């Protein structure tokens, strides 16, 4: 990042706070040795972990359980040329503890595509980065879109 490029870095706590405000993000994982990106609904747990709720027999679960993945979410205001993006990188694991599953069934995310056999996947936030663009098409208060 270069000085005065219109972006500023977001602190970890601010990244997690913003992440919790949006309903959909993208999980980045490896499928057949190639990068894959899939939009998913999600939630953020109290410790900052990203939580997914999906079919226990899905290709996604098989591909990410025990793997390092990236998760990205953002919010963009196209009219103002502004927005932010947060990326969480960490290990994804299927939640297996019965007490934790019970807690997440009450408080965790709801899948947009319900399945008879659902599991929760937790992405531990090992690396959390984010940045924000504020008024990307203005310079010193002058609108550059004219």
DSSP file (Angstrom, degrees, kcal/mol; ACC not computed):
  #  RESIDUE AA STRUCTURE BP1 BP2  ACC     N-H-->O    O-->H-N    N-H-->O    O-->H-N    TCO  KAPPA ALPHA  PHI   PSI    X-CA   Y-CA   Z-CA
    1    1 A X              0   0    0      0, 0.0     2,-0.3     0, 0.0     3,-0.0   0.000 360.0 360.0 360.0 140.3    0.0    0.0    0.0
    2    2 A X    >   -     0   0    0      1,-0.1     3,-1.4     3,-0.0     5,-0.3  -0.761 360.0 -92.4-104.5 149.6    1.2    3.5   -0.9
    3    3 A X  T 3  S+     0   0    0     -2,-0.3    -1,-0.1     1,-0.3     0, 0.0  -0.309 109.0   9.8 -57.7 141.7    0.8    6.6    1.2
    4    4 A X  T 3  S+     0   0    0      3,-0.2    -1,-0.3     1,-0.1     4,-0.1   0.744  82.0 134.7  61.6  27.9   -2.4    8.6    0.2
    5    5 A X  S <  S-     0   0    0     -3,-1.4    -1,-0.1     2,-0.3    -2,-0.1   0.386  80.1-105.6 -86.5   6.2   -3.7    5.8   -2.0
    6    6 A X  S    S+     0   0    0      1,-0.3   128,-1.3    -4,-0.1     2,-0.3   0.289  89.6 102.2  92.0 -10.4   -7.2    6.3   -0.5
    7    7 A X  E     -A  133   0A   0     -5,-0.3     2,-0.4   126,-0.2    -1,-0.3  -0.756  47.6-170.0-104.0 150.7   -7.1    3.1    1.6
    8    8 A X  E     -A  132   0A   0    124,-1.8   124,-2.3    -2,-0.3     2,-0.1  -0.998  27.2-111.2-137.8 147.0   -6.4    2.6    5.2
    9    9 A X  E     -A  131   0A   0     -2,-0.4     2,-0.4   122,-0.2   122,-0.3  -0.392  26.8-137.9 -71.0 144.7   -5.8   -0.5    7.2
   10   10 A X        -     0   0    0    120,-2.6   120,-0.4    -2,-0.1    -1,-0.0  -0.871  19.3-118.2-103.9 138.8   -8.4   -1.7    9.7
   11   11 A X     >  -     0   0    0     -2,-0.4     4,-2.6   118,-0.1     3,-0.2  -0.328  32.1-104.4 -69.1 157.5   -7.4   -3.1   13.1
   12   12 A X  H  > S+     0   0    0      1,-0.2     4,-2.4     2,-0.2     5,-0.2   0.892 119.9  47.8 -51.7 -49.9   -8.3   -6.7   13.9
   13   13 A X  H  > S+     0   0    0      1,-0.2     4,-2.2     2,-0.2    -1,-0.2   0.876 112.1  49.9 -63.9 -37.6  -11.2   -5.8   16.2
   14   14 A X  H  > S+     0   0    0      2,-0.2     4,-2.3     1,-0.2    -1,-0.2   0.890 109.1  53.0 -67.4 -38.4  -12.6   -3.4   13.7
   15   15 A X  H  X S+     0   0    0     -4,-2.6     4,-2.5     1,-0.2    -2,-0.2   0.944 111.4  45.3 -58.7 -48.7  -12.3   -6.1   11.0
   16   16 A X  H  X S+     0   0    0     -4,-2.4     4,-1.7     1,-0.2    -2,-0.2   0.866 111.1  53.6 -66.1 -36.4  -14.3   -8.6   13.1
   17   17 A X  H  < S+     0   0    0     -4,-2.2     4,-0.3    -5,-0.2    -1,-0.2   0.927 112.7  43.1 -63.3 -44.9  -16.9   -5.9   14.0
   18   18 A X  H >< S+     0   0    0     -4,-2.3     3,-1.6     1,-0.2     4,-0.4   0.895 109.4  57.7 -68.5 -39.6  -17.5   -5.2   10.4
   19   19 A X  H >< S+     0   0    0     -4,-2.5     3,-1.2     1,-0.3    -1,-0.2   0.884 101.0  57.1 -56.5 -40.1  -17.5   -8.8    9.4
   20   20 A X  T 3< S+     0   0    0     -4,-1.7    -1,-0.3     1,-0.2    -2,-0.2   0.605  99.0  62.7 -69.0 -11.3  -20.3   -9.5   11.8
   21   21 A X  T <  S+     0   0    0     -3,-1.6     2,-0.3    -4,-0.3    -1,-0.2   0.569  92.3  69.3 -93.1  -9.9  -22.5   -6.9   10.1
   22   22 A X    <   -     0   0    0     -3,-1.2    20,-0.1    -4,-0.4    53,-0.1  -0.862  64.6-151.1-114.2 147.6  -22.8   -8.5    6.7
   23   23 A X  S    S+     0   0    0     -2,-0.3    19,-1.2     1,-0.1     2,-0.4   0.680  75.3  47.4 -90.4 -18.1  -24.7  -11.8    5.9
   24   24 A X  E     +B   41   0A   0     17,-0.2    50,-0.4    50,-0.2     2,-0.2  -0.970  56.3 156.7-131.8 139.5  -22.7  -13.2    2.9
   25   25 A X  E     -B   40   0A   0     15,-2.7    15,-2.7    -2,-0.4     2,-0.4  -0.745  36.6-103.8-139.7-170.3  -19.0  -13.7    2.3
   26   26 A X  E     -BC  39  72A   0     46,-3.3    46,-2.9    13,-0.3     2,-0.5  -0.988  18.3-149.1-128.2 130.1  -16.8  -15.8    0.1
   27   27 A X  E     -BC  38  71A   0     11,-2.6    11,-2.1    -2,-0.4     2,-0.5  -0.838  11.2-156.3 -96.5 134.2  -14.8  -18.9    1.2
   28   28 A X  E     +BC  37  70A   0     42,-3.5    42,-2.2    -2,-0.5     2,-0.3  -0.949  30.3 143.8-112.7 121.7  -11.5  -19.4   -0.7
   29   29 A X  E     -B   36   0A   0      7,-2.3     7,-2.9    -2,-0.5     2,-0.5  -0.831  49.8 -88.1-146.4 179.5  -10.3  -23.0   -0.7
   30   30 A X  E     +B   35   0A   0     -2,-0.3     2,-0.4    33,-0.2     5,-0.2  -0.870  35.0 179.6-103.4 128.5   -8.5  -25.6   -2.9
   31   31 A X  E >  S-B   34   0A   0      3,-3.3     3,-1.5    -2,-0.5    29,-0.0  -0.979  76.0 -16.1-128.6 118.5  -10.6  -27.8   -5.2
   32   32 A X  T 3  S-     0   0    0     -2,-0.4    -1,-0.1     1,-0.3     3,-0.1   0.910 127.9 -55.0  52.7  46.7   -8.7  -30.4   -7.3
   33   33 A X  T 3  S+     0   0    0      1,-0.2     2,-0.3    -3,-0.0    -1,-0.3   0.571 121.4 101.6  66.4  12.9   -5.5  -28.5   -6.7
   34   34 A X  E <  S-B   31   0A   0     -3,-1.5    -3,-3.3     0, 0.0    -1,-0.2  -0.909  81.2 -97.4-123.6 153.4   -7.0  -25.2   -8.0
   35   35 A X  E     -B   30   0A   0     -2,-0.3     2,-0.3    -5,-0.2    -5,-0.2  -0.448  41.4-171.5 -67.7 140.2   -8.3  -22.2   -6.1
   36   36 A X  E     -B   29   0A   0     -7,-2.9    -7,-2.3    -2,-0.1     2,-0.4  -0.979  10.0-161.7-132.3 146.0  -12.0  -22.1   -5.7
   37   37 A X  E     +B   28   0A   0     -2,-0.3     2,-0.4    -9,-0.2    -9,-0.2  -0.997  10.1 179.5-130.7 131.0  -14.3  -19.4   -4.4
   38   38 A X  E     -B   27   0A   0    -11,-2.1   -11,-2.6    -2,-0.4     2,-0.2  -0.990  25.9-129.6-135.5 126.0  -17.8  -19.9   -3.1
   39   39 A X  E     +B   26   0A   0     -2,-0.4     2,-0.3   -13,-0.2   -13,-0.3  -0.558  38.4 171.5 -72.0 138.7  -20.3  -17.4   -1.7
   40   40 A X  E     -B   25   0A   0    -15,-2.7   -15,-2.7    -2,-0.2     2,-0.2  -0.988  36.5-117.4-145.3 151.0  -21.8  -18.5    1.6
   41   41 A X  E     +B   24   0A   0     -2,-0.3    12,-0.4   -17,-0.2     2,-0.3  -0.602  48.1 165.3 -80.2 155.6  -23.9  -17.2    4.4
   42   42 A X        -     0   0    0    -19,-1.2     2,-0.3    -2,-0.2    10,-0.2  -0.934  28.6-142.5-159.1 175.2  -22.0  -17.1    7.7
   43   43 A X  E     -F   51   0B   0      8,-1.8     8,-3.1    -2,-0.3     2,-0.5  -0.925  19.1-124.7-142.1 168.1  -21.8  -15.8   11.3
   44   44 A X  E     -F   50   0B   0     -2,-0.3     6,-0.2     6,-0.2     5,-0.1  -0.982  23.7-141.7-119.7 125.5  -19.1  -14.6   13.6
   45   45 A X    >   -     0   0    0      4,-2.9     3,-2.1    -2,-0.5   -25,-0.0  -0.300  32.8 -97.9 -78.7 167.5  -18.6  -16.3   17.0
   46   46 A X  T 3  S+     0   0    0      1,-0.3    -1,-0.1     2,-0.1    -2,-0.0   0.762 124.4  53.0 -58.6 -27.9  -17.7  -14.4   20.1
   47   47 A X  T 3  S-     0   0    0      2,-0.1    -1,-0.3     1,-0.0    78,-0.1   0.389 124.2-101.2 -89.8   4.2  -14.1  -15.3   19.8
   48   48 A X  S <  S+     0   0    0     -3,-2.1    -2,-0.1     1,-0.3     2,-0.1   0.413  73.5 145.1  93.4  -1.4  -13.9  -14.0   16.2
   49   49 A X        -     0   0    0     75,-0.1    -4,-2.9    -5,-0.1     2,-0.4  -0.436  50.4-124.2 -69.4 144.3  -14.2  -17.4   14.5
   50   50 A X  E     -FG  44 123B   0     73,-2.0    73,-2.9    -6,-0.2     2,-0.4  -0.769  28.1-156.3 -87.4 133.1  -16.1  -17.5   11.2
   51   51 A X  E     -FG  43 122B   0     -8,-3.1    -8,-1.8    -2,-0.4     2,-0.3  -0.941  12.0-174.5-117.9 131.7  -18.9  -20.0   11.3
   52   52 A X  E     - G   0 121B   0     69,-2.5    69,-2.6    -2,-0.4     2,-0.5  -0.901  10.6-156.5-116.0 150.4  -20.6  -21.7    8.3
   53   53 A X  E     + G   0 120B   0    -12,-0.4     2,-0.3    -2,-0.3    67,-0.2  -0.984  34.6 141.5-127.0 119.0  -23.6  -24.1    8.5
   54   54 A X  E     - G   0 119B   0     65,-2.3    65,-2.9    -2,-0.5     2,-0.1  -0.871  53.9 -59.0-149.5 175.7  -23.8  -26.4    5.6
   55   55 A X  E >   - G   0 118B   0     -2,-0.3     3,-1.5    63,-0.2     6,-0.3  -0.404  38.6-137.2 -65.3 134.9  -24.7  -29.9    4.4
   56   56 A X  T 3  S+     0   0    0     61,-3.6    -1,-0.1     1,-0.3    62,-0.1   0.743 104.5  46.8 -64.1 -23.7  -22.6  -32.6    6.1
   57   57 A X  T 3  S+     0   0    0     60,-0.4    -1,-0.3     4,-0.1    -2,-0.1   0.187  86.2 126.6-105.2  16.2  -22.2  -34.4    2.8
   58   58 A X    <>  -     0   0    0     -3,-1.5     4,-1.7     1,-0.1     5,-0.1  -0.357  68.8-124.6 -76.0 154.3  -21.3  -31.4    0.7
   59   59 A X  H  > S+     0   0    0      1,-0.2     4,-2.1     2,-0.2     5,-0.2   0.863 111.4  61.2 -59.8 -36.9  -18.2  -31.2   -1.5
   60   60 A X  H  > S+     0   0    0      1,-0.2     4,-2.1     2,-0.2     5,-0.3   0.935 102.6  48.4 -58.2 -49.2  -17.3  -28.0    0.5
   61   61 A X  H  > S+     0   0    0     -6,-0.3     4,-2.1     1,-0.2    -1,-0.2   0.922 111.9  49.4 -59.8 -44.9  -17.1  -29.8    3.8
   62   62 A X  H  < S+     0   0    0     -4,-1.7    -1,-0.2     1,-0.2    -2,-0.2   0.875 114.0  46.9 -61.2 -36.8  -14.9  -32.6    2.3
   63   63 A X  H  < S+     0   0    0     -4,-2.1   -33,-0.2     1,-0.1    -1,-0.2   0.817 120.9  32.5 -76.8 -31.6  -12.6  -30.0    0.7
   64   64 A X  H >< S+     0   0    0     -4,-2.1     3,-2.8    -5,-0.2    28,-0.4   0.693  78.6 115.3-105.7 -18.8  -12.1  -27.7    3.7
   65   65 A X  T 3< S-     0   0    0     -4,-2.1    28,-0.2     1,-0.3     3,-0.1  -0.355  99.8  -0.3 -59.7 115.8  -12.2  -29.8    6.9
   66   66 A X  T 3  S+     0   0    0     26,-3.6    -1,-0.3     1,-0.3     2,-0.2   0.439 110.7 117.5  85.9   1.5   -8.7  -29.5    8.4
   67   67 A X  S <  S-     0   0    0     -3,-2.8    25,-2.8    25,-0.4     2,-0.5  -0.667  70.9-111.6-101.9 155.3   -7.5  -27.2    5.6
   68   68 A X  E     + D   0  91A   0     23,-0.2     2,-0.3    -2,-0.2    23,-0.2  -0.742  48.0 170.9 -81.1 128.6   -6.2  -23.7    5.7
   69   69 A X  E     - D   0  90A   0     21,-3.0    21,-2.2    -2,-0.5     2,-0.4  -0.825  29.3-129.5-131.0 168.5   -8.7  -21.4    3.9
   70   70 A X  E     -CD  28  89A   0    -42,-2.2   -42,-3.5    -2,-0.3     2,-0.4  -0.932  16.1-162.9-117.2 148.9   -9.4  -17.8    3.4
   71   71 A X  E     -CD  27  88A   0     17,-2.6    17,-3.1    -2,-0.4     2,-0.4  -0.999   8.8-172.9-132.4 130.0  -12.7  -16.1    4.0
   72   72 A X  E     +CD  26  87A   0    -46,-2.9   -46,-3.3    -2,-0.4     2,-0.3  -0.968   9.5 168.8-127.7 139.5  -13.6  -12.7    2.6
   73   73 A X  E     + D   0  86A   0     13,-2.0    13,-2.8    -2,-0.4     2,-0.3  -0.974   9.4 171.1-140.8 155.8  -16.5  -10.3    3.1
   74   74 A X  E     - D   0  85A   0    -50,-0.4     2,-0.3    -2,-0.3    11,-0.2  -0.935  26.6-140.8-153.6 173.9  -17.0   -6.7    2.1
   75   75 A X  E     - D   0  84A   0      9,-1.9     9,-2.2    -2,-0.3     2,-0.4  -0.954  23.2-170.6-144.7 125.4  -19.4   -3.9    1.9
   76   76 A X  E     - D   0  83A   0     -2,-0.3     2,-0.7     7,-0.2     7,-0.3  -0.955  19.0-162.0-125.2 136.0  -19.3   -1.6   -1.1
   77   77 A X  E  >> - D   0  82A   0      5,-3.2     5,-1.9    -2,-0.4     4,-1.0  -0.888  11.6-174.7-112.3  95.4  -21.1    1.7   -1.8
   78   78 A X  T  45S+     0   0    0     -2,-0.7     3,-0.2     1,-0.2    -1,-0.1   0.836  80.2  56.3 -63.4 -34.4  -20.8    2.1   -5.6
   79   79 A X  T  45S+     0   0    0      1,-0.2    -1,-0.2    -3,-0.1    -2,-0.0   0.881 116.6  35.0 -66.1 -37.4  -22.3    5.6   -5.7
   80   80 A X  T  45S-     0   0    0     -3,-0.4    57,-0.5     2,-0.2    56,-0.3   0.489 104.1-127.6 -92.8  -4.2  -19.7    6.9   -3.2
   81   81 A X  T  <5S+     0   0    0     -4,-1.0    55,-3.0    -3,-0.2     2,-0.3   0.946  70.8 120.2  53.3  49.7  -16.9    4.8   -4.5
   82   82 A X  E   < +D   77   0A   0     -5,-1.9    -5,-3.2    53,-0.2     2,-0.3  -0.912  25.2 116.7-138.4 162.4  -16.3    3.7   -1.0
   83   83 A X  E     -DE  76 133A   0     50,-2.7    50,-3.4    -2,-0.3     2,-0.3  -0.960  40.3-111.9 163.2-175.5  -16.2    0.4    0.9
   84   84 A X  E     -DE  75 132A   0     -9,-2.2    -9,-1.9    -2,-0.3     2,-0.3  -0.962  12.1-158.2-144.5 160.6  -14.3   -2.1    3.0
   85   85 A X  E     -DE  74 131A   0     46,-2.2    46,-2.1    -2,-0.3     2,-0.4  -0.997   5.3-166.7-142.4 137.6  -13.0   -5.6    2.7
   86   86 A X  E     -DE  73 130A   0    -13,-2.8   -13,-2.0    -2,-0.3     2,-0.4  -0.984   2.1-165.3-126.3 136.5  -11.9   -8.1    5.4
   87   87 A X  E     -DE  72 129A   0     42,-3.0    42,-2.6    -2,-0.4     2,-0.5  -0.988   0.5-167.9-123.5 127.9  -10.0  -11.3    5.0
   88   88 A X  E     -DE  71 128A   0    -17,-3.1   -17,-2.6    -2,-0.4     2,-0.4  -0.965   6.6-169.5-112.2 127.1   -9.8  -14.0    7.6
   89   89 A X  E     +DE  70 127A   0     38,-3.0    38,-2.2    -2,-0.5    37,-1.0  -0.965  30.5 106.4-117.7 133.7   -7.2  -16.8    7.1
   90   90 A X  E     -D   69   0A   0    -21,-2.2   -21,-3.0    -2,-0.4     2,-0.4  -0.984  66.5 -56.3 178.4-178.7   -7.2  -19.9    9.2
   91   91 A X  E     -D   68   0A   0     -2,-0.3    33,-2.1   -23,-0.2     2,-0.4  -0.658  43.5-144.9 -85.0 132.8   -7.9  -23.6    9.6
   92   92 A X  E     +H  123   0B   0    -25,-2.8   -26,-3.6   -28,-0.4   -25,-0.4  -0.825  23.5 173.9 -96.9 132.6  -11.4  -24.8    8.9
   93   93 A X  E     -H  122   0B   0     29,-2.3    29,-3.0    -2,-0.4     2,-0.3  -0.998  34.6-115.9-139.3 144.0  -12.7  -27.7   11.0
   94   94 A X  E     -H  121   0B   0     -2,-0.4     2,-0.4    27,-0.2    27,-0.2  -0.621  38.5-118.0 -73.2 132.0  -16.1  -29.4   11.4
   95   95 A X        +     0   0    0     25,-2.9    25,-0.4    -2,-0.3    -1,-0.1  -0.593  42.1 165.7 -73.4 126.7  -17.4  -28.8   14.9
   96   96 A X        +     0   0    0     -2,-0.4     2,-0.4    23,-0.1    -1,-0.2   0.556  36.7 108.4-119.2 -15.2  -17.8  -32.2   16.6
   97   97 A X     >  -     0   0    0      1,-0.2     4,-2.6     2,-0.1     5,-0.2  -0.529  62.7-144.2 -69.0 122.0  -18.3  -31.4   20.3
   98   98 A X  H  > S+     0   0    0     -2,-0.4     4,-2.3     1,-0.2     5,-0.2   0.869  98.5  49.7 -57.2 -40.2  -22.0  -32.1   21.2
   99   99 A X  H  > S+     0   0    0      2,-0.2     4,-2.2     1,-0.2    -1,-0.2   0.899 112.3  47.8 -66.2 -39.3  -22.3  -29.1   23.6
  100  100 A X  H  > S+     0   0    0      2,-0.2     4,-2.7     1,-0.2    -2,-0.2   0.894 110.8  51.2 -68.1 -39.9  -20.8  -26.8   21.0
  101  101 A X  H  X S+     0   0    0     -4,-2.6     4,-2.2     2,-0.2    -2,-0.2   0.916 110.4  49.8 -62.0 -42.7  -23.1  -28.1   18.3
  102  102 A X  H  X S+     0   0    0     -4,-2.3     4,-1.0    -5,-0.2    -2,-0.2   0.916 112.1  47.5 -62.4 -43.4  -26.1  -27.6   20.6
  103  103 A X  H >X S+     0   0    0     -4,-2.2     4,-2.3     1,-0.2     3,-0.6   0.931 113.4  47.5 -63.2 -45.7  -25.0  -24.0   21.4
  104  104 A X  H 3X S+     0   0    0     -4,-2.7     4,-2.7     1,-0.2    -1,-0.2   0.811 103.1  62.3 -68.5 -29.5  -24.4  -23.2   17.7
  105  105 A X  H 3< S+     0   0    0     -4,-2.2    -1,-0.2    -5,-0.2    -2,-0.2   0.834 114.0  36.5 -62.3 -31.0  -27.8  -24.7   16.7
  106  106 A X  H << S+     0   0    0     -4,-1.0    -2,-0.2    -3,-0.6    -1,-0.2   0.850 136.8  16.7 -85.8 -39.1  -29.4  -22.0   18.9
  107  107 A X  H  < S+     0   0    0     -4,-2.3    -3,-0.2    -5,-0.1    -2,-0.2   0.560 102.1  94.3-116.5 -11.9  -27.0  -19.1   18.2
  108  108 A X  S  < S-     0   0    0     -4,-2.7   -55,-0.0    -5,-0.3   -66,-0.0  -0.030  83.3 -66.6 -80.3-177.2  -25.1  -19.9   15.1
  109  109 A X        -     0   0    0      1,-0.1     2,-0.5   -68,-0.1    -1,-0.2  -0.257  43.7-128.3 -68.1 156.7  -25.7  -19.0   11.4
  110  110 A X        -     0   0    0    -68,-0.2     2,-0.1    -3,-0.1   -57,-0.1  -0.921  23.2-121.4-107.1 129.9  -28.7  -20.4    9.5
  111  111 A X        -     0   0    0     -2,-0.5     3,-0.3     1,-0.1   -57,-0.1  -0.459   7.1-144.7 -69.2 140.0  -28.1  -22.0    6.2
  112  112 A X  S    S+     0   0    0      1,-0.3     2,-0.5   -59,-0.2    -1,-0.1   0.686  99.7  45.0 -76.5 -18.6  -29.9  -20.4    3.3
  113  113 A X  S    S-     0   0    0      2,-0.0    -1,-0.3     0, 0.0   -58,-0.1  -0.796  91.7-148.5-124.7  86.9  -30.2  -23.9    1.8
  114  114 A X        -     0   0    0     -2,-0.5     2,-0.3    -3,-0.3   -59,-0.1  -0.174  13.6-166.4 -58.9 147.9  -31.3  -26.2    4.6
  115  115 A X        -     0   0    0      1,-0.1     3,-0.2   -61,-0.1    -4,-0.1  -0.958  31.1-121.7-133.5 150.1  -30.2  -29.8    4.5
  116  116 A X  S    S+     0   0    0     -2,-0.3     2,-0.6     1,-0.2    -1,-0.1   0.843 109.8  40.1 -62.3 -32.0  -31.4  -32.8    6.5
  117  117 A X  S    S+     0   0    0     -3,-0.0   -61,-3.6     2,-0.0   -60,-0.4  -0.885  80.7 174.0-120.1  99.1  -27.8  -33.3    7.8
  118  118 A X  E     -G   55   0B   0     -2,-0.6     2,-0.3   -63,-0.3   -63,-0.2  -0.779   9.2-171.7-106.2 150.4  -26.2  -30.0    8.6
  119  119 A X  E     -G   54   0B   0    -65,-2.9   -65,-2.3    -2,-0.3     2,-0.4  -0.923  21.2-124.5-130.8 159.6  -22.8  -29.4   10.3
  120  120 A X  E     -G   53   0B   0    -25,-0.4   -25,-2.9    -2,-0.3     2,-0.5  -0.881  19.4-158.3-102.5 138.3  -21.1  -26.3   11.5
  121  121 A X  E     -GH  52  94B   0    -69,-2.6   -69,-2.5    -2,-0.4     2,-0.5  -0.972   5.6-156.0-116.1 130.4  -17.6  -25.4   10.2
  122  122 A X  E     -GH  51  93B   0    -29,-3.0   -29,-2.3    -2,-0.5     2,-0.7  -0.911   4.0-160.9-108.7 129.4  -15.4  -23.1   12.3
  123  123 A X  E     -GH  50  92B   0    -73,-2.9   -73,-2.0    -2,-0.5     2,-0.3  -0.937  18.5-140.7-107.9 110.6  -12.6  -21.1   10.7
  124  124 A X        -     0   0    0    -33,-2.1     2,-1.9    -2,-0.7     3,-0.3  -0.552  18.0-124.7 -72.2 129.3  -10.2  -20.0   13.4
  125  125 A X        +     0   0    0     -2,-0.3   -35,-0.2     1,-0.2     3,-0.2  -0.496  49.4 153.1 -80.4  79.9   -9.0  -16.4   12.7
  126  126 A X  S    S+     0   0    0     -2,-1.9     2,-0.4   -37,-1.0    -1,-0.2   0.875  74.7  21.6 -74.4 -37.7   -5.2  -16.9   12.6
  127  127 A X  E    S- E   0  89A   0    -38,-2.2   -38,-3.0    -3,-0.3     2,-0.5  -0.993  70.1-177.7-132.9 125.3   -4.7  -13.9   10.3
  128  128 A X  E     + E   0  88A   0     -2,-0.4     2,-0.3   -40,-0.2   -40,-0.2  -0.981  10.6 166.0-126.7 119.6   -7.3  -11.1   10.1
  129  129 A X  E     + E   0  87A   0    -42,-2.6   -42,-3.0    -2,-0.5     2,-0.3  -0.941   2.3 164.8-131.1 154.5   -6.7   -8.2    7.7
  130  130 A X  E     - E   0  86A   0   -120,-0.4  -120,-2.6    -2,-0.3     2,-0.3  -0.988  12.5-168.0-162.6 157.1   -8.9   -5.4    6.3
  131  131 A X  E     -AE   9  85A   0    -46,-2.1   -46,-2.2    -2,-0.3     2,-0.4  -0.989   9.9-146.7-148.9 158.3   -8.8   -2.2    4.6
  132  132 A X  E     -AE   8  84A   0   -124,-2.3  -124,-1.8    -2,-0.3     2,-0.5  -0.969   2.6-154.3-129.5 140.0  -11.3    0.6    3.8
  133  133 A X  E     -AE   7  83A   0    -50,-3.4   -50,-2.7    -2,-0.4     2,-0.6  -0.971  15.2-164.7-111.0 122.4  -11.6    3.0    0.9
  134  134 A X        -     0   0    0   -128,-1.3     4,-0.2    -2,-0.5   -52,-0.1  -0.936  68.8 -20.7-112.7 119.3  -13.3    6.2    1.7
  135  135 A X  S >  S-     0   0    0     -2,-0.6     3,-1.7     1,-0.1   -53,-0.2   0.944  72.6-172.4  53.2  57.8  -14.6    8.4   -1.1
  136  136 A X  T 3  S+     0   0    0    -55,-3.0   -55,-0.1     1,-0.3    -1,-0.1   0.671  74.8  52.1 -60.7 -21.3  -12.3    6.8   -3.7
  137  137 A X  T 3  S+     0   0    0    -57,-0.5     7,-3.2   -56,-0.1     8,-0.4   0.046  95.0  83.0-107.8  26.7  -13.2    9.3   -6.5
  138  138 A X  E <   -I  143   0C   0     -3,-1.7     2,-0.4     5,-0.2     5,-0.2  -0.956  52.8-167.5-125.3 150.7  -12.5   12.5   -4.6
  139  139 A X  E >  S-I  142   0C   0      3,-1.9     3,-1.7    -2,-0.4    -3,-0.0  -0.962  78.7 -17.4-136.7 117.0   -9.3   14.3   -4.0
  140  140 A X  T 3  S-     0   0    0     -2,-0.4     3,-0.1     1,-0.3    -1,-0.1   0.862 129.2 -51.8  54.8  39.0   -9.1   17.1   -1.5
  141  141 A X  T 3  S+     0   0    0      1,-0.2     2,-0.5     0, 0.0    -1,-0.3   0.475 110.6 122.7  82.6   1.6  -12.9   17.4   -1.6
  142  142 A X  E <   -I  139   0C   0     -3,-1.7    -3,-1.9     2,-0.0     2,-0.5  -0.861  64.1-126.1-101.6 128.6  -13.1   17.7   -5.4
  143  143 A X  E >   -I  138   0C   0     -2,-0.5     3,-0.6    -5,-0.2    -5,-0.2  -0.606  19.0-167.8 -74.6 119.8  -15.3   15.1   -7.2
  144  144 A X  T 3  S+     0   0    0     -7,-3.2    -1,-0.1    -2,-0.5    -6,-0.1   0.429  73.6  79.4 -89.0   0.9  -13.1   13.4   -9.9
  145  145 A X  T 3         0   0    0     -8,-0.4    -1,-0.2     1,-0.2    -7,-0.1   0.541 360.0 360.0 -85.2  -6.0  -16.1   11.8  -11.6
  146  146 A X    <         0   0    0     -3,-0.6    -1,-0.2     0, 0.0    -2,-0.1   0.473 360.0 360.0 -77.0 360.0  -17.2   14.9  -13.5
